[in-house]
Amino acid sequence: MIGTMLSILQGLSVTLQVTCLGLLFALPFMFICGVAQYLATGFARLAVTALIEFWRSSPVIVLLFVFYYSLPAFGITLPAVLVGSMVLGLNAGGYASQAVRAALQGLAPGQVEAGRSLGFRRLPILLLIELPQALPIMMPSFINQFIQLLKGTSLVSLIMLTDMTFRAKEIAQVTYDPAGVYSGLLLSYLIVCYPITRLGRWVEGRVARSQGAAHAI
């Protein structure tokens, strides 16, 4: 089992590469779309919501197949790493954008009025007053989405990336021991994800304590 897990972990570099590149797509997407959905009205809000729902509601596997296998029919060929990172990142960013929107909407409405009374325009109010207060509220959701992004990398083996899942498939085909190999894969993901899960719980506790202290004041 240990030897199998070590062989599987040889694909960890690809898994982490896709995860880190996915964050580069997720972070700007979630902040831009979450803030836009919070501030926009009318058709602009409808357009932002439609974009978010496209990435949230579409199955990740189908998106991987469309961007990797279907686009070449139109003369567009994207590297597998880019496709996997983009699809997983924008999917996670779509969910995380709702945490951004909800955190901003959950702030006391007097924050904006207070900023305007001090002569601030809307953008400085957002950047200097609202976002600093909303960020701690968003953090637990961000960490959860990061964990989902990391676990979602198991799907990129479907577009021939040699991540941990791809390595497990190769080993299972050679050893004819799928039960042992995929159990090793499960444990490998558990070893990678569990510390991040613990970090998420710690952050949630810190946020809860800080919010409790603020309410007490």
N, C-alpha and C positions, 0 to 999 in steps of 0.2 A: 504493500500500500504506500509506504513512504517513497519507494523508488518511483512508483507511478506518479505520485504527487509532484516529485521533483521534476519529472519529465514534463508534466503538465505546466508547471510553473515556468518552463522555458518560454511559454507563450505570454508570460506576464508583461513583458516589455511592450508587446503589441496592444494588449489590453489597456495598459496605462497610457500608451500613446494616444489611442482612440479616446480614452476618457479625458485626457488633458486638452486635446484638440477640440473635443466636444464642448468643454467648458468655454473655449474661446467663441463658440457659436452661441452657447446658452446665456452667458452673462450679459452681453449687449442686447440680445433679443429680449430677455425677460425684463430688463430695466426699461428699454425703449418702449416696448409694447405695454408693459404694466403701467408706466407713467402716462403714456398716450391714452390708454383706456380710462385712466383716472381723470385726465384733464379734458379730453376731447368730447365733443358733443355732435349730435346729428350724424351726417354721412361719414365724417372722419372716424367717429367712434365705431360705427357699423363696420367700416373697412378694417380697422384694427382688430375688432372682435372676430371678424371672418378669418383674418390671417392667423390669429391665435388658435381658433377652433380647427382650422385646417391641420395644423401641426399637432394639436392635442387629440383630435378625433380620428385621424388616419392611422391605420395599423402600421407599426414600425416595420414589420417584415415586408409589407406591400411597398412602403416608401423606399426601402432598400432595393427591392427588385426594380422598381420604376426608375430610380436614379442610376442604378448600376447596369441593368440589363436592357431597359427600354430606350434611354436617351441616345445610345449609339445608333439606333435606327434613324435618328434625326441629325446625325453627324456630330453629336456631343458625347465625348468620352471623358469621364471623370475618374481619377484614381480611387481605388477601393477605400483607402484610408480617409480620403476626403469625403466620400459618400457616407461611410459609416459614422464619421465624426459629425458631419453636418446633420444627418437625419436624427441621430441620437441626441445631439446637442439642442437642436431646435425643438424636438419633442419635449425634452426636459425643460427647456426655456419657456415653452408654451404653458406648462403647468406652473412653473415658478413665477411667471408673470402675474398669475392670479394672486399669489402671495404678496407681490409688490402692490398691486391694486388694492387688495383688502387691507394691508397694513396702512396705506395712505388714507384710505377711506375711514379707517378706525380711529384716526386722530381726532382730537377735539376740534370742531369747526372754528372755534375762536382763534386757533393758531394763524389762520390765513388773515382774519380780520386784524389781529394784533400786528402782523407783519406789514399789512397795508397802512395801518395807522402810524407805523414808523417810517413810512415812505418807500418801502420795498416794492419792487415789481413782482410779477407772478413767478418768474424763473428764480430770482434770488430767494424768494420765500420757499420754493420747493427745495432748492439746493442747501440752503442754510438753516432752515427751520424744520421742514417736514421730513426730509429724508434722514437726517441724523436721528430723529426720534423713531422713525419707522424701521430703520435697519435692524435693530435688535429684535424686533417682532418678526422680521422676515427670516432671521438666521436659522431657526429650527427647520423651517420648510426648505430652505436652500440646501441644508445638509442632507435632508431626506431625498431631495431630488438628485443630489450628487451621488448618493448611494444607488438610487435607481438607474442613474446614468452608467455607473460602474457595472452594475449587474446586467444592464442592457447590452453591454459589449459582447455578451455571449452570442448575440444574434449576428455579429459581423462575420462569423465563420461561414455564413450562408453566401457571402460574396467573396469567399476565398481568402480572407485574411487569417493569418496563422496565429490567432489568439489562443487562449487557454482551451476554449471549447474545440477549436480546430485541432489542436494538439491531442486532445482527448479522443477525438474521432480517429485520428491516425493510429494512436496506440491501441484502441479497441479493435481496429481492423487487423492489426498485427498479432495481438495477444489472444484474440477471440474471448476476451473477458470483459464484456461491456458492463456487467454489474460492478465489478471492482473498479474499473476505470472511471465510470461516471460517478461512483461514490467518492473516488479521489478528487474528481472535478468539483463535486459539491463541497467537500471539505476545503479545497483550495480557495473557492470563492468565499467560504465562511471565514477563513483565516485573513483574507484580504479585506473583507467588508466589516467584520466585527469591530475592529478598533475604530473605524469611522462611525459606526453605530453608537459606540460608547461615547465618542466625542459629541455626537448629536445630542445624546441624553444630558451630557454635562452642560452643553450650551443651553438646552431647554431649561435646566435647573437654574443656571445663572440668570437667564432672562426672566424667569418667574420670580426669582428673589429680587431682582432689580425693579421689576414692575411693582411688586408688593411694597418695597421700600418707598417707591415714588408715591404710591397711593396713600401710604401711611403719613407721608409729609403733607 
